[in-house]
Amino acid sequence: MENKSYIVAVDVGSSEVVVAVGSYGEGGVVNIECVVAEPTEGVTAGLVDNNQIVASALIKARQAAEQKVGVAITDAYVSISGKFVRCARYTDHVFVEDVENCISQRDVNALRERMENVKAADGEIIMDFFPINYKSDMGVEMKNPVGSYSKQLSSTYNFILCERSAKDRFRRVFLDAGIKIRGMYASAAVVAESVVNSDEMQEGVAVVDIGSGVTDVAIYYGGVLNYIASIPIGGSAVNNDIRLFNGYIPPKTVESLKRRYGSAVVSLTPDELIQVRKGNRAIKPIARLNLAAVIEARMTDIAEYVWNEIREAGFAKKLSAGIVLTGGVADLKNVADLFNRVTGQETRVACAEIGVATESLEKVSSPNYTLAVSMLLRGAKVGACPVGVLHTPVQPVQPVERETIVQQPRQSAGVGAGVAGMAGAAGAAAQPRSVNDSFGTQPTDERAAQSVTQRVATPKLSTPDVDDYDDDDDDFEDDVKSGGGFFGKIKGWFDDAFRNPDEEEDEM
């Protein structure tokens, strides 16, 4: 094991568990040793519903990270997010001890001690608290109160609260996975650390982390975290809408379809068809404009929820640095344009880069890893995580009895393989492919479809030349290809493939 000090961070999301391992680098930056993501179920809008499923995914992710880094993970910094996490403000004051009314550090410490005695509401615990501002007896705001003259010192503190039951469920997951929680933080309170700098925090910026089940909002102003909120909606809602609008798409294909061809703005989407196949069976083609219309409708809802939180918090006119989007859904095409239209704020998509070693940036080039990297940066400030020696069991080598090896004739093996290959190719070629009408068929859920009917455009059959598509991605189990080019180059085949719509529906 190398002589390094390691930091371990774990992000338990609604669709996957991310384990990130870092080490201290020169100049105070963090080297990213590895980032591992393991899909999981058992978490709904940030709340653990099934402890065993989540713990199993965490164990798999931890073991994969251990193999990559070569150390045993025993401790980790953890993030938690959901509607059960919130912030609250509390204001208090102390009288200045000095007879000449000069504020000292003792007065600041005394005020903090009073804040330490603040009690959370029943069923909640205080995760963190910190001052937002200091004021004199004349109401003048002071950034650094020590040395200022005033008869009393008052301050407003921001308290990060979490429901006790939700936190206990998280603790149980890590206990079962054999990982000690070194520190637990609200996701919204740390996610900005790797995507915005101190100047942006001073000017005013909102960091929006759009995950699968939760959208976190963090607002910085005056260099301080002023407000956080967790909205229980995210990318999984978009996937559900796509499934409701077109029930022919297999569930495992929806995420890949959205990621490859989806768009958050209809007007910025090309007018063409997408052909989806399940194995050898063709599924009804989808117009990209219609897919974008479904996505835009739900993403507009999310953007409006975010903007409503910003307005109610009183920062609608204080975001000089605009809005920064991150998280897995921030990878969606044109999502920044959508937020700009809804909020009127300058919006950009960001991946983790601040505080990360230059040679590690490629490992975290997806906004999906921003929270895990930000947790590493927060953990690096608190202290390194102890790690153990990874013991990999050595498999005994079985002796080979060379005299018992018999070489098989090459000719017979080759002939058999050739016959089998030819038979398989002939069978595959004999499979008919059916192409039905497009995305505009009657949806399986009438009510869900009505909410987006006005935004759905009638597809135009464009004819761009598109080559045959062959995807080697293991995660993309269902072939998706652009089908606009059928109608020109191979019209004869296409006419034969189209049969009476009634007959098509009967076969489905």
ABEGO torsion letter per residue (X at the ends): XBBBBBBBBBBBBAABBBBBBBBBBBGGBBBBABBBBBBBBGBBGGBBABAAAAAAAAAAAAAAAAAAAGBBBABBBBBBBEAABBBBBBBBBBBBABAAGBBBAAAAAAAAAAAAABBBBBGBBBABBBBABBBBAAGBBBABABGBBBABBBBBBBBBBBBAAAAAAAAAAAAAAGBBBABBBBAAAAAAAAABBAAAAAAEBBBBBBBAABBBBBBBBGGBBABBBBBBBBAAAAAAAAAAABAABBAAAAAAAAAAABBABAAABBBBBBBBBBEABBBBBBBAAAAAAAAAAAAAAAAAAAAAAAAAAGAAAABAAEBBBBEAAAABBGAAAAAAAAAGBBBBBBBBABGBBAAAAAAAABAAAAAAAAAAAAAAAAEBBBBBBBBBBBBBBBBBBAAABBBBBAAAAAAAAAAAAAAAAAAAAABBBBBBBBAABBBABAAAAAAAAAABBBBBBBBBBBBBBBBABAABABBBBBAAAAAAABAAAAAAABBBAAAAAAAX
